[in-house]
């Protein structure tokens, strides 16, 4: 009732795409200055949002994209542009949001989506669900998805200990590094989307 090969393949694919170690500095930068209780809640909210989006696309992904007439490359380019805007804010230090909504907004966008539940993860899950042609394969696919989100939550939850060590100066440095990393990810995602569009024409 459990296919280890399917589980391992999808888990490793999602681990590389969602990159828990790489998300740590971005999470620290976006949550800096909040009370520890709020930061822990934001880690949980971000993972919950990502899991919700991944689940919806895993079950209805092909139908949603077909109904909206949206191609995978278009999804990649849109996600890349959104990440680029967030990266520019991190690089310039403009990370403040309205007081009443900033905690929720950061947990949902960009942490939950498109950082965690980005186009790459969504497409990988859609394909994995589509190719899982037995009950054991389906169980393995969804077990891999759940396991990956548990890893993401643990990574972000315990990365908060780093803030206590690096203090405010370190947070500023992490914020700039996160902005550079995020801008590179965004540009690469846009390039990949444009390349697929060109190759498809």
Rosetta constraint file for C-alpha pairs under 8 A:
AtomPair CA 1 CA 135 HARMONIC 7.18 0.50
AtomPair CA 1 CA 136 HARMONIC 4.49 0.50
AtomPair CA 1 CA 139 HARMONIC 7.58 0.50
AtomPair CA 2 CA 136 HARMONIC 4.85 0.50
AtomPair CA 2 CA 137 HARMONIC 6.79 0.50
AtomPair CA 2 CA 139 HARMONIC 6.57 0.50
AtomPair CA 2 CA 140 HARMONIC 5.70 0.50
AtomPair CA 3 CA 7 HARMONIC 6.29 0.50
AtomPair CA 3 CA 136 HARMONIC 5.89 0.50
AtomPair CA 3 CA 137 HARMONIC 5.74 0.50
AtomPair CA 3 CA 140 HARMONIC 5.66 0.50
AtomPair CA 4 CA 8 HARMONIC 5.93 0.50
AtomPair CA 4 CA 140 HARMONIC 7.04 0.50
AtomPair CA 5 CA 9 HARMONIC 6.00 0.50
AtomPair CA 6 CA 10 HARMONIC 6.23 0.50
AtomPair CA 6 CA 137 HARMONIC 6.46 0.50
AtomPair CA 6 CA 140 HARMONIC 6.11 0.50
AtomPair CA 6 CA 141 HARMONIC 6.55 0.50
AtomPair CA 7 CA 11 HARMONIC 5.96 0.50
AtomPair CA 7 CA 140 HARMONIC 4.84 0.50
AtomPair CA 7 CA 141 HARMONIC 5.69 0.50
AtomPair CA 7 CA 143 HARMONIC 6.97 0.50
AtomPair CA 7 CA 144 HARMONIC 5.24 0.50
AtomPair CA 8 CA 12 HARMONIC 6.01 0.50
AtomPair CA 8 CA 144 HARMONIC 7.33 0.50
AtomPair CA 9 CA 13 HARMONIC 6.18 0.50
AtomPair CA 10 CA 14 HARMONIC 6.06 0.50
AtomPair CA 10 CA 124 HARMONIC 7.80 0.50
AtomPair CA 10 CA 125 HARMONIC 7.90 0.50
AtomPair CA 10 CA 128 HARMONIC 7.20 0.50
AtomPair CA 10 CA 141 HARMONIC 6.78 0.50
AtomPair CA 10 CA 144 HARMONIC 6.29 0.50
AtomPair CA 10 CA 145 HARMONIC 7.78 0.50
AtomPair CA 11 CA 15 HARMONIC 5.98 0.50
AtomPair CA 11 CA 144 HARMONIC 5.04 0.50
AtomPair CA 11 CA 145 HARMONIC 6.89 0.50
AtomPair CA 11 CA 147 HARMONIC 7.60 0.50
AtomPair CA 11 CA 148 HARMONIC 6.32 0.50
AtomPair CA 12 CA 16 HARMONIC 6.20 0.50
AtomPair CA 13 CA 17 HARMONIC 6.26 0.50
AtomPair CA 13 CA 124 HARMONIC 7.67 0.50
AtomPair CA 14 CA 18 HARMONIC 5.64 0.50
AtomPair CA 14 CA 19 HARMONIC 7.71 0.50
AtomPair CA 14 CA 121 HARMONIC 6.14 0.50
AtomPair CA 14 CA 124 HARMONIC 7.56 0.50
AtomPair CA 14 CA 145 HARMONIC 7.93 0.50
AtomPair CA 14 CA 148 HARMONIC 7.01 0.50
AtomPair CA 15 CA 19 HARMONIC 5.33 0.50
AtomPair CA 15 CA 20 HARMONIC 6.93 0.50
AtomPair CA 15 CA 148 HARMONIC 6.80 0.50
AtomPair CA 17 CA 120 HARMONIC 6.49 0.50
AtomPair CA 17 CA 121 HARMONIC 6.28 0.50
AtomPair CA 18 CA 23 HARMONIC 7.74 0.50
AtomPair CA 18 CA 115 HARMONIC 7.38 0.50
AtomPair CA 18 CA 116 HARMONIC 5.52 0.50
AtomPair CA 18 CA 117 HARMONIC 7.61 0.50
AtomPair CA 18 CA 118 HARMONIC 7.91 0.50
AtomPair CA 18 CA 121 HARMONIC 6.86 0.50
AtomPair CA 19 CA 23 HARMONIC 6.19 0.50
AtomPair CA 20 CA 24 HARMONIC 6.54 0.50
AtomPair CA 20 CA 151 HARMONIC 7.42 0.50
AtomPair CA 20 CA 152 HARMONIC 5.57 0.50
AtomPair CA 20 CA 155 HARMONIC 6.31 0.50
AtomPair CA 20 CA 156 HARMONIC 7.84 0.50
AtomPair CA 21 CA 155 HARMONIC 7.24 0.50
AtomPair CA 22 CA 26 HARMONIC 7.58 0.50
AtomPair CA 23 CA 27 HARMONIC 6.02 0.50
AtomPair CA 23 CA 115 HARMONIC 7.92 0.50
AtomPair CA 23 CA 156 HARMONIC 7.91 0.50
AtomPair CA 24 CA 28 HARMONIC 6.15 0.50
AtomPair CA 24 CA 155 HARMONIC 7.11 0.50
AtomPair CA 24 CA 156 HARMONIC 6.10 0.50
AtomPair CA 24 CA 159 HARMONIC 6.45 0.50
AtomPair CA 25 CA 29 HARMONIC 6.06 0.50
AtomPair CA 25 CA 174 HARMONIC 5.92 0.50
AtomPair CA 25 CA 175 HARMONIC 7.19 0.50
AtomPair CA 25 CA 177 HARMONIC 7.69 0.50
AtomPair CA 25 CA 178 HARMONIC 5.71 0.50
AtomPair CA 26 CA 30 HARMONIC 6.14 0.50
AtomPair CA 26 CA 174 HARMONIC 7.70 0.50
AtomPair CA 26 CA 175 HARMONIC 6.94 0.50
AtomPair CA 26 CA 178 HARMONIC 4.94 0.50
AtomPair CA 26 CA 179 HARMONIC 7.60 0.50
AtomPair CA 26 CA 182 HARMONIC 7.79 0.50
AtomPair CA 27 CA 31 HARMONIC 6.07 0.50
AtomPair CA 27 CA 111 HARMONIC 7.21 0.50
AtomPair CA 27 CA 156 HARMONIC 6.91 0.50
AtomPair CA 28 CA 32 HARMONIC 5.76 0.50
AtomPair CA 28 CA 159 HARMONIC 7.49 0.50
AtomPair CA 28 CA 160 HARMONIC 6.95 0.50
AtomPair CA 28 CA 163 HARMONIC 7.31 0.50
AtomPair CA 28 CA 171 HARMONIC 7.35 0.50
AtomPair CA 28 CA 174 HARMONIC 7.51 0.50
AtomPair CA 28 CA 175 HARMONIC 7.65 0.50
AtomPair CA 29 CA 90 HARMONIC 7.85 0.50
AtomPair CA 29 CA 171 HARMONIC 6.38 0.50
AtomPair CA 29 CA 172 HARMONIC 7.57 0.50
AtomPair CA 29 CA 174 HARMONIC 6.21 0.50
AtomPair CA 29 CA 175 HARMONIC 4.58 0.50
AtomPair CA 29 CA 178 HARMONIC 6.97 0.50
AtomPair CA 30 CA 95 HARMONIC 7.38 0.50
AtomPair CA 30 CA 106 HARMONIC 6.82 0.50
AtomPair CA 30 CA 175 HARMONIC 7.64 0.50
AtomPair CA 31 CA 39 HARMONIC 6.05 0.50
AtomPair CA 31 CA 42 HARMONIC 7.87 0.50
AtomPair CA 31 CA 106 HARMONIC 7.74 0.50
AtomPair CA 32 CA 163 HARMONIC 7.90 0.50
AtomPair CA 32 CA 171 HARMONIC 6.96 0.50
AtomPair CA 34 CA 38 HARMONIC 6.14 0.50
AtomPair CA 34 CA 39 HARMONIC 6.16 0.50
AtomPair CA 35 CA 39 HARMONIC 6.31 0.50
AtomPair CA 36 CA 40 HARMONIC 6.20 0.50
AtomPair CA 36 CA 160 HARMONIC 7.74 0.50
AtomPair CA 37 CA 41 HARMONIC 6.31 0.50
AtomPair CA 38 CA 42 HARMONIC 6.11 0.50
AtomPair CA 38 CA 103 HARMONIC 7.64 0.50
AtomPair CA 39 CA 43 HARMONIC 6.30 0.50
AtomPair CA 39 CA 160 HARMONIC 7.69 0.50
AtomPair CA 40 CA 44 HARMONIC 6.48 0.50
AtomPair CA 40 CA 157 HARMONIC 5.91 0.50
AtomPair CA 41 CA 45 HARMONIC 6.10 0.50
AtomPair CA 42 CA 46 HARMONIC 5.94 0.50
AtomPair CA 42 CA 103 HARMONIC 7.02 0.50
AtomPair CA 42 CA 104 HARMONIC 7.44 0.50
AtomPair CA 42 CA 106 HARMONIC 7.82 0.50
AtomPair CA 42 CA 107 HARMONIC 5.17 0.50
AtomPair CA 43 CA 47 HARMONIC 6.34 0.50
AtomPair CA 43 CA 107 HARMONIC 7.06 0.50
AtomPair CA 43 CA 153 HARMONIC 6.21 0.50
AtomPair CA 43 CA 156 HARMONIC 5.90 0.50
AtomPair CA 43 CA 157 HARMONIC 6.04 0.50
AtomPair CA 44 CA 48 HARMONIC 6.06 0.50
AtomPair CA 44 CA 153 HARMONIC 6.38 0.50
AtomPair CA 44 CA 157 HARMONIC 7.95 0.50
AtomPair CA 45 CA 49 HARMONIC 6.06 0.50
AtomPair CA 45 CA 107 HARMONIC 5.80 0.50
AtomPair CA 45 CA 108 HARMONIC 7.10 0.50
AtomPair CA 45 CA 112 HARMONIC 7.51 0.50
AtomPair CA 46 CA 50 HARMONIC 6.16 0.50
AtomPair CA 46 CA 107 HARMONIC 4.69 0.50
AtomPair CA 46 CA 108 HARMONIC 5.71 0.50
AtomPair CA 46 CA 111 HARMONIC 5.56 0.50
AtomPair CA 46 CA 112 HARMONIC 4.18 0.50
AtomPair CA 46 CA 113 HARMONIC 7.95 0.50
AtomPair CA 46 CA 116 HARMONIC 7.97 0.50
AtomPair CA 47 CA 51 HARMONIC 5.99 0.50
AtomPair CA 47 CA 112 HARMONIC 6.12 0.50
AtomPair CA 47 CA 116 HARMONIC 7.66 0.50
AtomPair CA 47 CA 149 HARMONIC 6.28 0.50
AtomPair CA 47 CA 152 HARMONIC 6.93 0.50
AtomPair CA 47 CA 153 HARMONIC 6.07 0.50
AtomPair CA 48 CA 52 HARMONIC 6.05 0.50
AtomPair CA 48 CA 112 HARMONIC 7.54 0.50
AtomPair CA 49 CA 53 HARMONIC 6.18 0.50
AtomPair CA 49 CA 108 HARMONIC 6.35 0.50
AtomPair CA 49 CA 112 HARMONIC 5.13 0.50
AtomPair CA 49 CA 113 HARMONIC 7.32 0.50
AtomPair CA 50 CA 54 HARMONIC 6.05 0.50
AtomPair CA 50 CA 112 HARMONIC 4.71 0.50
AtomPair CA 50 CA 113 HARMONIC 6.18 0.50
AtomPair CA 50 CA 116 HARMONIC 5.83 0.50
AtomPair CA 50 CA 117 HARMONIC 4.85 0.50
AtomPair CA 51 CA 55 HARMONIC 5.94 0.50
AtomPair CA 51 CA 117 HARMONIC 7.48 0.50
AtomPair CA 51 CA 145 HARMONIC 7.95 0.50
AtomPair CA 51 CA 146 HARMONIC 7.77 0.50
AtomPair CA 51 CA 149 HARMONIC 6.76 0.50
AtomPair CA 52 CA 56 HARMONIC 6.21 0.50
AtomPair CA 53 CA 57 HARMONIC 6.23 0.50
AtomPair CA 53 CA 113 HARMONIC 7.98 0.50
AtomPair CA 53 CA 117 HARMONIC 6.55 0.50
AtomPair CA 54 CA 58 HARMONIC 5.84 0.50
AtomPair CA 54 CA 117 HARMONIC 6.22 0.50
AtomPair CA 54 CA 121 HARMONIC 7.59 0.50
AtomPair CA 54 CA 122 HARMONIC 5.92 0.50
AtomPair CA 54 CA 125 HARMONIC 7.17 0.50
AtomPair CA 55 CA 59 HARMONIC 6.21 0.50
AtomPair CA 56 CA 60 HARMONIC 5.79 0.50
AtomPair CA 56 CA 61 HARMONIC 6.77 0.50
AtomPair CA 57 CA 61 HARMONIC 3.77 0.50
AtomPair CA 57 CA 62 HARMONIC 7.53 0.50
AtomPair CA 57 CA 64 HARMONIC 7.69 0.50
AtomPair CA 57 CA 122 HARMONIC 6.45 0.50
AtomPair CA 57 CA 125 HARMONIC 7.60 0.50
AtomPair CA 57 CA 126 HARMONIC 6.49 0.50
AtomPair CA 58 CA 122 HARMONIC 7.33 0.50
AtomPair CA 58 CA 125 HARMONIC 5.58 0.50
AtomPair CA 58 CA 126 HARMONIC 4.93 0.50
AtomPair CA 58 CA 129 HARMONIC 6.29 0.50
AtomPair CA 59 CA 126 HARMONIC 7.68 0.50
AtomPair CA 59 CA 129 HARMONIC 7.69 0.50
AtomPair CA 60 CA 64 HARMONIC 6.04 0.50
AtomPair CA 61 CA 65 HARMONIC 6.26 0.50
AtomPair CA 61 CA 126 HARMONIC 6.06 0.50
AtomPair CA 62 CA 66 HARMONIC 6.02 0.50
AtomPair CA 62 CA 126 HARMONIC 7.17 0.50
AtomPair CA 63 CA 67 HARMONIC 5.90 0.50
AtomPair CA 64 CA 68 HARMONIC 6.19 0.50
AtomPair CA 65 CA 69 HARMONIC 5.79 0.50
AtomPair CA 65 CA 70 HARMONIC 5.03 0.50
AtomPair CA 65 CA 71 HARMONIC 6.65 0.50
AtomPair CA 65 CA 72 HARMONIC 8.00 0.50
AtomPair CA 66 CA 70 HARMONIC 6.47 0.50
AtomPair CA 66 CA 71 HARMONIC 7.95 0.50
AtomPair CA 70 CA 74 HARMONIC 6.46 0.50
AtomPair CA 70 CA 75 HARMONIC 7.05 0.50
AtomPair CA 71 CA 75 HARMONIC 6.44 0.50
AtomPair CA 72 CA 76 HARMONIC 6.29 0.50
AtomPair CA 72 CA 119 HARMONIC 7.52 0.50
AtomPair CA 72 CA 123 HARMONIC 7.51 0.50
AtomPair CA 72 CA 193 HARMONIC 7.78 0.50
AtomPair CA 73 CA 77 HARMONIC 6.21 0.50
AtomPair CA 73 CA 192 HARMONIC 7.55 0.50
AtomPair CA 73 CA 193 HARMONIC 4.23 0.50
AtomPair CA 73 CA 194 HARMONIC 6.80 0.50
AtomPair CA 73 CA 196 HARMONIC 6.04 0.50
AtomPair CA 73 CA 197 HARMONIC 6.23 0.50
AtomPair CA 74 CA 78 HARMONIC 6.13 0.50
AtomPair CA 74 CA 193 HARMONIC 6.50 0.50
AtomPair CA 75 CA 79 HARMONIC 6.14 0.50
AtomPair CA 75 CA 119 HARMONIC 6.17 0.50
AtomPair CA 75 CA 193 HARMONIC 7.86 0.50
AtomPair CA 76 CA 80 HARMONIC 6.07 0.50
AtomPair CA 76 CA 118 HARMONIC 7.96 0.50
AtomPair CA 76 CA 119 HARMONIC 5.37 0.50
AtomPair CA 76 CA 120 HARMONIC 7.57 0.50
AtomPair CA 76 CA 189 HARMONIC 6.02 0.50
AtomPair CA 76 CA 190 HARMONIC 6.38 0.50
AtomPair CA 76 CA 192 HARMONIC 7.54 0.50
AtomPair CA 76 CA 193 HARMONIC 5.31 0.50
AtomPair CA 77 CA 81 HARMONIC 6.21 0.50
AtomPair CA 77 CA 189 HARMONIC 6.44 0.50
AtomPair CA 77 CA 190 HARMONIC 4.54 0.50
AtomPair CA 77 CA 191 HARMONIC 7.78 0.50
AtomPair CA 77 CA 192 HARMONIC 7.95 0.50
AtomPair CA 77 CA 193 HARMONIC 5.28 0.50
AtomPair CA 77 CA 194 HARMONIC 7.10 0.50
AtomPair CA 78 CA 82 HARMONIC 6.35 0.50
AtomPair CA 78 CA 190 HARMONIC 7.77 0.50
AtomPair CA 79 CA 83 HARMONIC 6.23 0.50
AtomPair CA 79 CA 114 HARMONIC 6.02 0.50
AtomPair CA 79 CA 118 HARMONIC 6.81 0.50
AtomPair CA 79 CA 119 HARMONIC 6.80 0.50
AtomPair CA 79 CA 186 HARMONIC 7.60 0.50
AtomPair CA 79 CA 189 HARMONIC 7.65 0.50
AtomPair CA 79 CA 190 HARMONIC 7.97 0.50
AtomPair CA 80 CA 84 HARMONIC 6.10 0.50
AtomPair CA 80 CA 185 HARMONIC 7.56 0.50
AtomPair CA 80 CA 186 HARMONIC 4.26 0.50
AtomPair CA 80 CA 187 HARMONIC 6.42 0.50
AtomPair CA 80 CA 188 HARMONIC 7.79 0.50
AtomPair CA 80 CA 189 HARMONIC 5.25 0.50
AtomPair CA 80 CA 190 HARMONIC 5.17 0.50
AtomPair CA 81 CA 85 HARMONIC 6.39 0.50
AtomPair CA 81 CA 186 HARMONIC 6.57 0.50
AtomPair CA 81 CA 187 HARMONIC 7.97 0.50
AtomPair CA 81 CA 190 HARMONIC 7.10 0.50
AtomPair CA 82 CA 86 HARMONIC 6.55 0.50
AtomPair CA 82 CA 114 HARMONIC 7.78 0.50
AtomPair CA 82 CA 186 HARMONIC 7.90 0.50
AtomPair CA 83 CA 87 HARMONIC 6.06 0.50
AtomPair CA 83 CA 110 HARMONIC 7.19 0.50
AtomPair CA 83 CA 114 HARMONIC 7.23 0.50
AtomPair CA 83 CA 115 HARMONIC 7.57 0.50
AtomPair CA 83 CA 182 HARMONIC 6.68 0.50
AtomPair CA 83 CA 183 HARMONIC 6.97 0.50
AtomPair CA 83 CA 185 HARMONIC 7.91 0.50
AtomPair CA 83 CA 186 HARMONIC 5.39 0.50
AtomPair CA 84 CA 88 HARMONIC 6.18 0.50
AtomPair CA 84 CA 182 HARMONIC 7.01 0.50
AtomPair CA 84 CA 183 HARMONIC 5.25 0.50
AtomPair CA 84 CA 186 HARMONIC 5.27 0.50
AtomPair CA 84 CA 187 HARMONIC 7.17 0.50
AtomPair CA 85 CA 89 HARMONIC 6.49 0.50
AtomPair CA 86 CA 90 HARMONIC 6.40 0.50
AtomPair CA 86 CA 110 HARMONIC 7.36 0.50
AtomPair CA 86 CA 179 HARMONIC 7.79 0.50
AtomPair CA 86 CA 182 HARMONIC 7.94 0.50
AtomPair CA 87 CA 91 HARMONIC 6.18 0.50
AtomPair CA 87 CA 178 HARMONIC 7.57 0.50
AtomPair CA 87 CA 179 HARMONIC 4.47 0.50
AtomPair CA 87 CA 180 HARMONIC 6.94 0.50
AtomPair CA 87 CA 182 HARMONIC 5.39 0.50
AtomPair CA 87 CA 183 HARMONIC 5.17 0.50
AtomPair CA 88 CA 92 HARMONIC 6.13 0.50
AtomPair CA 88 CA 179 HARMONIC 6.62 0.50
AtomPair CA 88 CA 183 HARMONIC 7.27 0.50
AtomPair CA 89 CA 93 HARMONIC 5.81 0.50
AtomPair CA 89 CA 94 HARMONIC 4.72 0.50
AtomPair CA 89 CA 95 HARMONIC 5.70 0.50
AtomPair CA 89 CA 179 HARMONIC 7.66 0.50
AtomPair CA 90 CA 94 HARMONIC 6.25 0.50
AtomPair CA 90 CA 95 HARMONIC 6.06 0.50
AtomPair CA 90 CA 175 HARMONIC 6.01 0.50
AtomPair CA 90 CA 176 HARMONIC 6.18 0.50
AtomPair CA 90 CA 178 HARMONIC 7.23 0.50
AtomPair CA 90 CA 179 HARMONIC 4.89 0.50
AtomPair CA 91 CA 175 HARMONIC 7.20 0.50
AtomPair CA 91 CA 176 HARMONIC 5.13 0.50
AtomPair CA 91 CA 179 HARMONIC 4.98 0.50
AtomPair CA 91 CA 180 HARMONIC 7.00 0.50
AtomPair CA 93 CA 175 HARMONIC 7.95 0.50
AtomPair CA 93 CA 176 HARMONIC 7.97 0.50
AtomPair CA 96 CA 102 HARMONIC 7.53 0.50
AtomPair CA 97 CA 101 HARMONIC 7.13 0.50
AtomPair CA 97 CA 102 HARMONIC 5.02 0.50
AtomPair CA 98 CA 102 HARMONIC 5.66 0.50
AtomPair CA 101 CA 105 HARMONIC 5.97 0.50
AtomPair CA 102 CA 106 HARMONIC 6.08 0.50
AtomPair CA 103 CA 107 HARMONIC 6.43 0.50
AtomPair CA 104 CA 108 HARMONIC 6.23 0.50
AtomPair CA 105 CA 109 HARMONIC 5.53 0.50
AtomPair CA 105 CA 110 HARMONIC 7.82 0.50
AtomPair CA 106 CA 110 HARMONIC 5.96 0.50
AtomPair CA 106 CA 111 HARMONIC 6.20 0.50
AtomPair CA 107 CA 111 HARMONIC 5.28 0.50
AtomPair CA 107 CA 112 HARMONIC 5.91 0.50
AtomPair CA 108 CA 112 HARMONIC 4.66 0.50
AtomPair CA 108 CA 113 HARMONIC 6.25 0.50
AtomPair CA 109 CA 113 HARMONIC 5.40 0.50
AtomPair CA 109 CA 114 HARMONIC 6.93 0.50
AtomPair CA 110 CA 114 HARMONIC 5.61 0.50
AtomPair CA 110 CA 115 HARMONIC 5.76 0.50
AtomPair CA 111 CA 115 HARMONIC 5.25 0.50
AtomPair CA 111 CA 116 HARMONIC 6.21 0.50
AtomPair CA 112 CA 116 HARMONIC 5.43 0.50
AtomPair CA 112 CA 117 HARMONIC 6.21 0.50
AtomPair CA 113 CA 117 HARMONIC 4.94 0.50
AtomPair CA 113 CA 118 HARMONIC 6.03 0.50
AtomPair CA 114 CA 118 HARMONIC 4.20 0.50
AtomPair CA 114 CA 119 HARMONIC 7.30 0.50
AtomPair CA 116 CA 121 HARMONIC 7.70 0.50
AtomPair CA 117 CA 121 HARMONIC 5.91 0.50
AtomPair CA 117 CA 122 HARMONIC 6.40 0.50
AtomPair CA 118 CA 122 HARMONIC 6.16 0.50
AtomPair CA 119 CA 123 HARMONIC 6.00 0.50
AtomPair CA 120 CA 124 HARMONIC 6.15 0.50
AtomPair CA 121 CA 125 HARMONIC 6.18 0.50
AtomPair CA 122 CA 126 HARMONIC 6.18 0.50
AtomPair CA 123 CA 127 HARMONIC 6.19 0.50
AtomPair CA 124 CA 128 HARMONIC 6.08 0.50
AtomPair CA 125 CA 129 HARMONIC 6.05 0.50
AtomPair CA 126 CA 130 HARMONIC 6.10 0.50
AtomPair CA 127 CA 131 HARMONIC 6.12 0.50
AtomPair CA 128 CA 132 HARMONIC 6.12 0.50
AtomPair CA 128 CA 141 HARMONIC 6.77 0.50
AtomPair CA 129 CA 138 HARMONIC 6.68 0.50
AtomPair CA 129 CA 141 HARMONIC 6.76 0.50
AtomPair CA 132 CA 137 HARMONIC 5.00 0.50
AtomPair CA 132 CA 138 HARMONIC 5.40 0.50
AtomPair CA 132 CA 141 HARMONIC 7.48 0.50
AtomPair CA 133 CA 137 HARMONIC 6.59 0.50
AtomPair CA 133 CA 138 HARMONIC 7.30 0.50
AtomPair CA 134 CA 138 HARMONIC 6.26 0.50
AtomPair CA 135 CA 139 HARMONIC 6.18 0.50
AtomPair CA 136 CA 140 HARMONIC 6.13 0.50
AtomPair CA 137 CA 141 HARMONIC 6.13 0.50
AtomPair CA 138 CA 142 HARMONIC 6.32 0.50
AtomPair CA 139 CA 143 HARMONIC 6.00 0.50
AtomPair CA 140 CA 144 HARMONIC 6.14 0.50
AtomPair CA 141 CA 145 HARMONIC 6.41 0.50
AtomPair CA 142 CA 146 HARMONIC 6.20 0.50
AtomPair CA 143 CA 147 HARMONIC 6.03 0.50
AtomPair CA 144 CA 148 HARMONIC 6.05 0.50
AtomPair CA 145 CA 149 HARMONIC 6.46 0.50
AtomPair CA 146 CA 150 HARMONIC 6.32 0.50
AtomPair CA 147 CA 151 HARMONIC 6.33 0.50
AtomPair CA 148 CA 152 HARMONIC 6.29 0.50
AtomPair CA 149 CA 153 HARMONIC 6.15 0.50
AtomPair CA 150 CA 154 HARMONIC 6.20 0.50
AtomPair CA 151 CA 155 HARMONIC 6.07 0.50
AtomPair CA 152 CA 156 HARMONIC 6.27 0.50
AtomPair CA 153 CA 157 HARMONIC 5.79 0.50
AtomPair CA 154 CA 158 HARMONIC 6.05 0.50
AtomPair CA 155 CA 159 HARMONIC 5.92 0.50
AtomPair CA 156 CA 160 HARMONIC 6.85 0.50
AtomPair CA 159 CA 163 HARMONIC 7.66 0.50
AtomPair CA 160 CA 164 HARMONIC 7.40 0.50
AtomPair CA 161 CA 165 HARMONIC 7.07 0.50
AtomPair CA 162 CA 166 HARMONIC 6.29 0.50
AtomPair CA 163 CA 167 HARMONIC 5.76 0.50
AtomPair CA 163 CA 168 HARMONIC 7.97 0.50
AtomPair CA 163 CA 170 HARMONIC 7.90 0.50
AtomPair CA 163 CA 171 HARMONIC 7.00 0.50
AtomPair CA 166 CA 170 HARMONIC 4.66 0.50
AtomPair CA 166 CA 171 HARMONIC 6.63 0.50
AtomPair CA 167 CA 171 HARMONIC 6.35 0.50
AtomPair CA 168 CA 172 HARMONIC 6.45 0.50
AtomPair CA 169 CA 173 HARMONIC 6.53 0.50
AtomPair CA 170 CA 174 HARMONIC 6.07 0.50
AtomPair CA 171 CA 175 HARMONIC 5.99 0.50
AtomPair CA 172 CA 176 HARMONIC 6.45 0.50
AtomPair CA 173 CA 177 HARMONIC 6.26 0.50
AtomPair CA 174 CA 178 HARMONIC 5.90 0.50
AtomPair CA 175 CA 179 HARMONIC 6.18 0.50
AtomPair CA 176 CA 180 HARMONIC 6.36 0.50
AtomPair CA 177 CA 181 HARMONIC 6.21 0.50
AtomPair CA 178 CA 182 HARMONIC 5.89 0.50
AtomPair CA 179 CA 183 HARMONIC 6.01 0.50
AtomPair CA 180 CA 184 HARMONIC 6.27 0.50
AtomPair CA 181 CA 185 HARMONIC 6.24 0.50
AtomPair CA 182 CA 186 HARMONIC 6.03 0.50
AtomPair CA 183 CA 187 HARMONIC 6.09 0.50
AtomPair CA 184 CA 188 HARMONIC 6.10 0.50
AtomPair CA 185 CA 189 HARMONIC 6.10 0.50
AtomPair CA 186 CA 190 HARMONIC 6.24 0.50
AtomPair CA 187 CA 191 HARMONIC 6.12 0.50
AtomPair CA 188 CA 192 HARMONIC 6.10 0.50
AtomPair CA 189 CA 193 HARMONIC 6.21 0.50
AtomPair CA 190 CA 194 HARMONIC 6.13 0.50
AtomPair CA 191 CA 195 HARMONIC 5.96 0.50
AtomPair CA 192 CA 196 HARMONIC 6.22 0.50
AtomPair CA 193 CA 197 HARMONIC 6.30 0.50
AtomPair CA 194 CA 198 HARMONIC 6.21 0.50
AtomPair CA 195 CA 199 HARMONIC 6.08 0.50
AtomPair CA 196 CA 200 HARMONIC 5.98 0.50
AtomPair CA 197 CA 201 HARMONIC 6.45 0.50
